[in-house]
Amino acid sequence: MKLSQRVQKLAESATLAVSAKAAAMKKQGVDVVSFGAGEPDFPTPEHIRAAAKAALDAGHTGYAKPTSGIPEAKQAVCAKLKRENQLDYEPSQVLITVGGKEALYLACMAVLDEGDEVILPAPYWVTYPEQVKLCGARTVVIEGRESSGYKMTAEQIAGAITERTRVLIFNSPSNPGGFTYSPDQVKAIADVVADRDLLVFSDEMYDRLIYRDQRFMSFAAAGPRAYAQALTFNAGSKTYAMTGWRVGYVAGPEPIIKAMAKLQSQTTSGTATFNQHGLVEALNGDQQPAEQMRREFEGRAEYMYERLNGLAGVRCVRPTGAFYAFPNVSDAYARLGVAGSVDFSAKVLEEAHVALVPGVAFGMDAHVRLSFATSMAQIKKGLDRLEELLGKA
């Protein structure tokens, strides 16, 4: 049976593949500690679940009207972006989507043509290059330097822009890097692209998960030109432990939002209506459960940072956002007899029963990603096993 060239060129999600392999080993009775997929280990807060139940009981089980999102959800997004991100959007500039991933896909499909270029900073989330590829466009990868905490610089971006550049993908806090751009760094990048005919896809999925004294700034808040150039992406998934709800949102220039809504109407027909009522409660309701989760992640981040830097052949930049550590483990490759991050991760899984995600999936083969969206007990057990395998620094 013939499959399209499009799907044959598409790579499987490395993060989900690692989770699947770890789950299969667990099913066989192996005690695996998984640092794989980025999914909070907390239940969705009760008041959010109650709102969705109430919406079901009230009969909100038909298609969302309009398909692009119920008015209450769009208004809640506008209020959130104003309150937390200092961004003024109208409901007509907002699209409610089937998770943040659909929002990004619709944006790619709406603005990219064959041969267009997308500037992509490495390390990058595994889905970005695959969605660009589906549009027939190509990525121009900028690799962040360790000396700058793996964050791309304004100068690197300026050097990568060509007449074919259509989009810059900007992700802060970073998946997989765990780093966050400071307001000054955001403004410097905004200044570089201000006079360019390009869009910025600002993935802000982890904007509430910020640690220590780090400050967050939305790209669109860097100035009027940045606002006009940016699509701001977010979801309930990470902040409110709503990964399985599949409810995200994007805000930006109205013509692009309308184009994305047109694509959505011919694909998913929008997000489940009762889930949108859950998003409304998440954004408008009690924020204390979200803050409690953030504080727990902050403690885990510090613990993992200290332990990883105490391992032989490992060095790690301190996570300032999201729930990932992205250590450089290449100094351990020769000693373990492995050639790269895939072999390293396979050896760790087989011998230490610890599941990591190879850094090559994020564009940097010297690294692996560890998610600390798991209990502190599991984190300690997993790092103890890594220490036994690798030794102390």
PLY file of the C-alpha trace (Angstrom):
ply
format ascii 1.0
element vertex 393
property float x
property float y
property float z
element edge 392
property int vertex1
property int vertex2
end_header
0.00 0.00 0.00
1.44 3.35 -1.06
2.01 5.98 1.62
2.53 9.65 0.86
6.05 11.05 0.69
4.86 13.58 3.25
4.19 11.04 5.97
7.21 8.91 5.10
9.50 11.88 5.72
7.88 12.61 9.08
9.81 11.55 12.19
8.09 9.96 15.18
8.03 12.02 18.36
11.15 10.97 20.27
9.65 11.96 23.62
6.57 9.80 23.15
8.72 6.94 21.79
10.84 6.96 24.96
7.72 6.94 27.13
6.33 4.01 25.14
9.58 2.00 25.51
9.70 2.68 29.25
6.04 1.66 29.60
6.70 -1.58 27.73
9.59 -2.43 30.05
7.46 -1.66 33.09
4.80 -4.00 31.75
7.43 -6.73 31.66
8.12 -6.13 35.34
11.20 -3.92 35.03
11.39 -1.06 37.53
12.06 1.86 35.16
12.45 5.45 36.26
11.20 7.58 33.39
12.41 11.12 32.76
10.69 11.04 29.37
7.55 12.89 28.34
6.82 16.35 29.71
3.56 15.78 31.53
2.85 17.09 35.04
2.49 14.30 37.61
-0.35 16.20 39.30
-4.08 15.77 38.65
-5.96 18.64 37.04
-7.10 20.87 39.93
-10.53 20.01 41.29
-12.22 23.33 40.47
-11.27 22.94 36.79
-12.62 19.40 36.66
-15.80 20.57 38.37
-16.31 23.27 35.72
-16.07 20.70 32.93
-18.50 18.39 34.76
-20.93 21.27 35.19
-20.64 22.07 31.48
-21.46 18.45 30.63
-24.46 18.49 32.95
-25.59 21.75 31.38
-25.60 20.11 27.95
-22.50 21.72 26.44
-21.78 18.64 24.33
-22.32 19.92 20.78
-19.95 21.64 18.41
-18.32 24.78 19.75
-20.02 27.86 18.41
-18.16 29.39 16.76
-15.76 26.60 15.80
-12.87 28.91 16.61
-13.82 28.91 20.30
-16.71 29.74 22.57
-16.91 33.45 23.51
-16.27 32.76 27.20
-12.98 30.98 26.40
-11.75 33.73 24.09
-12.61 36.36 26.69
-10.77 34.37 29.38
-7.68 34.18 27.16
-7.80 37.94 26.53
-8.09 38.57 30.28
-5.17 36.24 31.04
-2.91 37.82 28.42
-3.75 41.29 29.71
-3.35 40.39 33.39
-0.19 38.28 33.20
1.54 39.24 29.95
0.58 42.90 29.49
-0.91 42.14 26.07
-4.11 43.65 24.72
-6.02 41.32 22.41
-9.63 41.28 21.26
-11.60 37.98 21.10
-11.44 38.22 17.28
-7.66 37.85 17.61
-7.90 34.58 19.56
-8.29 30.97 18.41
-9.03 28.08 20.80
-7.33 24.90 19.58
-6.91 21.18 20.21
-3.88 21.73 22.41
-0.98 24.03 21.69
0.31 21.60 19.07
-2.69 22.15 16.79
-2.29 25.91 17.13
1.31 25.69 15.92
0.37 23.35 13.07
-2.44 25.61 11.88
-0.07 28.59 11.99
2.51 26.78 9.88
-0.14 25.74 7.36
-1.57 29.26 7.22
1.63 31.17 6.50
4.27 28.81 5.05
4.71 27.85 1.41
7.09 25.54 -0.42
10.64 26.85 -0.16
10.02 29.29 2.69
12.57 29.35 5.50
11.96 29.12 9.23
14.68 30.10 11.70
14.76 27.45 14.40
16.96 27.74 17.52
18.54 24.54 18.83
17.83 22.97 21.19
14.28 22.86 19.84
11.08 21.00 20.65
10.89 17.90 18.46
7.63 18.89 16.75
8.78 22.22 15.28
10.90 20.91 12.38
8.38 18.21 11.50
5.50 20.68 11.22
7.63 22.96 9.06
8.54 19.99 6.89
4.86 19.14 6.35
4.39 22.59 4.79
7.21 22.08 2.30
9.26 24.77 4.03
12.77 24.29 5.41
14.35 25.05 8.77
17.49 27.13 9.24
18.89 25.91 12.56
20.78 28.21 14.94
22.59 26.30 17.66
22.73 27.99 21.03
26.17 28.17 22.62
26.87 26.74 26.06
28.53 30.05 27.00
25.18 31.83 26.53
23.16 29.13 28.30
22.13 27.68 24.90
20.04 30.75 24.14
20.28 32.13 20.61
21.57 35.67 20.36
20.23 38.59 18.38
23.43 38.53 16.32
22.91 34.87 15.38
19.38 35.62 14.24
20.48 38.59 12.16
23.02 36.40 10.39
20.44 33.71 9.60
17.78 35.94 7.99
17.50 35.73 4.21
14.99 36.95 1.65
13.19 33.60 2.04
12.81 33.84 5.85
9.14 33.80 6.77
9.10 32.77 10.45
11.30 32.84 13.54
10.32 30.27 16.16
10.86 31.59 19.68
10.35 29.38 22.73
10.76 30.71 26.26
10.87 29.04 28.74
12.47 26.36 26.62
11.51 22.78 25.97
13.97 21.00 26.13
16.53 23.49 27.44
14.85 24.62 30.65
16.26 28.11 30.08
14.35 31.40 29.90
15.16 34.55 27.97
15.39 37.69 30.10
13.32 40.76 29.14
16.47 42.46 27.81
17.27 39.45 25.63
13.70 39.38 24.29
13.90 43.08 23.44
17.25 42.63 21.68
15.82 39.91 19.47
12.69 41.97 18.81
14.89 44.89 17.70
16.73 42.68 15.20
13.56 41.44 13.50
11.56 44.67 13.82
12.22 45.84 10.26
12.06 42.41 8.67
9.10 40.96 6.80
8.71 37.92 9.01
6.51 36.51 11.76
7.54 35.30 15.20
5.90 32.17 16.59
6.28 32.73 20.34
5.65 29.45 22.15
4.95 30.43 25.76
3.60 27.12 27.02
5.62 27.34 30.24
5.25 31.06 30.96
3.94 30.45 34.50
6.65 27.90 35.37
9.46 30.31 36.24
12.05 29.74 38.99
14.37 31.64 41.29
14.65 35.32 40.35
13.98 34.79 36.64
11.64 37.30 34.95
9.49 36.43 31.95
8.46 38.64 29.04
6.15 37.70 26.18
7.72 38.43 22.82
4.71 40.48 21.75
5.18 42.71 24.82
8.58 43.92 23.58
6.99 46.79 21.63
4.38 47.73 19.01
6.30 46.15 16.13
6.85 42.93 18.09
3.13 42.83 18.87
2.28 43.17 15.17
4.75 40.44 14.18
3.95 37.84 16.83
1.65 34.90 17.29
1.49 34.05 21.01
0.87 30.35 21.75
-0.17 28.78 25.04
-2.43 26.10 26.54
-3.83 24.72 29.76
-1.55 21.68 29.49
1.48 22.52 31.60
0.44 25.26 34.04
-2.81 23.54 35.00
-1.89 19.86 34.42
-4.41 19.60 31.57
-2.36 17.67 28.99
-5.11 15.18 28.20
-7.78 17.84 27.82
-6.25 19.00 24.53
-7.16 22.64 24.86
-4.79 25.38 23.75
-4.97 28.87 22.33
-3.17 31.37 20.14
-3.48 35.15 19.84
-2.18 37.39 17.11
-2.96 39.47 14.01
-6.62 39.00 13.10
-6.07 38.08 9.40
-3.78 35.20 10.40
-6.11 34.04 13.17
-9.00 34.00 10.68
-6.95 31.97 8.20
-6.06 29.47 10.93
-9.73 29.26 11.96
-10.66 28.44 8.36
-8.19 25.54 8.37
-9.49 24.39 11.74
-13.06 24.33 10.44
-12.01 21.84 7.76
-9.92 19.61 10.04
-10.85 19.17 13.71
-14.00 21.32 13.87
-12.52 22.81 17.02
-11.96 21.86 20.64
-14.45 19.90 22.76
-16.93 22.45 24.11
-17.00 21.24 27.71
-13.18 21.26 27.78
-13.27 24.93 26.82
-15.39 25.60 29.91
-12.60 23.90 31.88
-10.09 26.29 30.32
-12.26 29.25 31.30
-12.18 28.15 34.93
-8.44 27.45 34.75
-7.68 30.96 33.52
-10.26 32.85 35.58
-10.45 30.77 38.74
-8.29 30.05 41.78
-4.60 30.18 40.83
-3.27 28.75 44.08
-3.12 25.11 42.86
-1.06 26.24 39.86
1.30 28.13 42.15
1.68 25.08 44.40
2.69 23.00 41.39
5.15 25.70 40.31
6.83 25.71 43.72
7.15 21.92 43.66
8.76 22.04 40.20
11.14 24.75 41.40
12.42 22.53 44.21
12.86 19.62 41.83
14.73 21.84 39.36
17.33 22.83 41.95
17.78 19.27 43.18
18.24 17.88 39.68
20.64 20.66 38.73
22.88 19.97 41.73
22.83 16.19 41.30
23.49 16.21 37.56
26.50 18.48 37.93
27.86 16.04 40.50
28.02 13.20 37.95
31.19 12.27 36.07
31.17 13.52 32.48
28.03 15.62 32.96
27.51 19.38 33.05
24.15 21.09 33.16
22.87 24.65 32.85
20.54 25.58 35.73
16.85 25.28 34.72
15.06 28.62 35.14
11.72 27.59 33.63
9.60 24.68 32.31
10.34 21.28 33.88
13.38 20.02 32.00
17.11 19.68 32.51
19.26 19.41 29.39
22.73 18.27 30.46
25.72 17.84 28.19
26.78 14.21 28.68
29.25 13.90 25.81
32.27 13.65 28.13
30.90 10.29 29.27
30.51 8.83 25.77
34.02 7.38 25.37
34.05 5.86 28.82
30.72 4.13 28.21
31.68 3.09 24.69
28.83 4.96 23.00
28.81 7.17 19.92
26.07 9.66 20.66
22.94 10.53 22.63
20.86 7.68 21.17
23.40 5.04 22.19
23.93 6.76 25.54
20.19 6.76 26.29
19.86 3.13 25.21
22.71 2.07 27.49
21.27 4.00 30.44
17.86 2.42 29.88
19.23 -1.11 29.55
21.78 -0.98 32.37
20.40 1.57 34.84
16.71 1.27 33.93
16.42 5.05 33.56
14.60 6.51 30.55
16.05 9.70 29.03
15.34 11.42 25.72
18.31 11.62 23.31
19.42 15.16 22.60
19.74 14.49 18.87
15.93 14.67 18.70
16.24 18.30 19.85
19.08 19.14 17.47
21.99 18.66 19.92
23.57 15.21 20.05
25.87 16.00 23.00
22.86 16.23 25.31
19.96 14.31 26.81
16.72 15.68 28.22
15.37 14.80 31.65
11.88 15.85 32.65
11.40 16.50 36.35
7.62 16.31 36.01
7.72 13.28 38.25
7.86 12.77 42.00
10.92 13.68 44.04
11.18 10.05 45.13
11.44 8.96 41.49
13.90 11.74 40.73
16.18 10.66 43.61
15.97 7.01 42.59
16.76 7.79 38.96
19.70 10.06 39.77
21.07 7.49 42.23
21.05 4.97 39.40
22.79 7.38 37.04
25.42 8.05 39.69
26.00 4.32 40.08
26.49 3.96 36.32
28.51 7.11 35.65
30.26 7.72 38.97
30.76 10.99 40.78
32.52 13.98 39.27
0 1
1 2
2 3
3 4
4 5
5 6
6 7
7 8
8 9
9 10
10 11
11 12
12 13
13 14
14 15
15 16
16 17
17 18
18 19
19 20
20 21
21 22
22 23
23 24
24 25
25 26
26 27
27 28
28 29
29 30
30 31
31 32
32 33
33 34
34 35
35 36
36 37
37 38
38 39
39 40
40 41
41 42
42 43
43 44
44 45
45 46
46 47
47 48
48 49
49 50
50 51
51 52
52 53
53 54
54 55
55 56
56 57
57 58
58 59
59 60
60 61
61 62
62 63
63 64
64 65
65 66
66 67
67 68
68 69
69 70
70 71
71 72
72 73
73 74
74 75
75 76
76 77
77 78
78 79
79 80
80 81
81 82
82 83
83 84
84 85
85 86
86 87
87 88
88 89
89 90
90 91
91 92
92 93
93 94
94 95
95 96
96 97
97 98
98 99
99 100
100 101
101 102
102 103
103 104
104 105
105 106
106 107
107 108
108 109
109 110
110 111
111 112
112 113
113 114
114 115
115 116
116 117
117 118
118 119
119 120
120 121
121 122
122 123
123 124
124 125
125 126
126 127
127 128
128 129
129 130
130 131
131 132
132 133
133 134
134 135
135 136
136 137
137 138
138 139
139 140
140 141
141 142
142 143
143 144
144 145
145 146
146 147
147 148
148 149
149 150
150 151
151 152
152 153
153 154
154 155
155 156
156 157
157 158
158 159
159 160
160 161
161 162
162 163
163 164
164 165
165 166
166 167
167 168
168 169
169 170
170 171
171 172
172 173
173 174
174 175
175 176
176 177
177 178
178 179
179 180
180 181
181 182
182 183
183 184
184 185
185 186
186 187
187 188
188 189
189 190
190 191
191 192
192 193
193 194
194 195
195 196
196 197
197 198
198 199
199 200
200 201
201 202
202 203
203 204
204 205
205 206
206 207
207 208
208 209
209 210
210 211
211 212
212 213
213 214
214 215
215 216
216 217
217 218
218 219
219 220
220 221
221 222
222 223
223 224
224 225
225 226
226 227
227 228
228 229
229 230
230 231
231 232
232 233
233 234
234 235
235 236
236 237
237 238
238 239
239 240
240 241
241 242
242 243
243 244
244 245
245 246
246 247
247 248
248 249
249 250
250 251
251 252
252 253
253 254
254 255
255 256
256 257
257 258
258 259
259 260
260 261
261 262
262 263
263 264
264 265
265 266
266 267
267 268
268 269
269 270
270 271
271 272
272 273
273 274
274 275
275 276
276 277
277 278
278 279
279 280
280 281
281 282
282 283
283 284
284 285
285 286
286 287
287 288
288 289
289 290
290 291
291 292
292 293
293 294
294 295
295 296
296 297
297 298
298 299
299 300
300 301
301 302
302 303
303 304
304 305
305 306
306 307
307 308
308 309
309 310
310 311
311 312
312 313
313 314
314 315
315 316
316 317
317 318
318 319
319 320
320 321
321 322
322 323
323 324
324 325
325 326
326 327
327 328
328 329
329 330
330 331
331 332
332 333
333 334
334 335
335 336
336 337
337 338
338 339
339 340
340 341
341 342
342 343
343 344
344 345
345 346
346 347
347 348
348 349
349 350
350 351
351 352
352 353
353 354
354 355
355 356
356 357
357 358
358 359
359 360
360 361
361 362
362 363
363 364
364 365
365 366
366 367
367 368
368 369
369 370
370 371
371 372
372 373
373 374
374 375
375 376
376 377
377 378
378 379
379 380
380 381
381 382
382 383
383 384
384 385
385 386
386 387
387 388
388 389
389 390
390 391
391 392
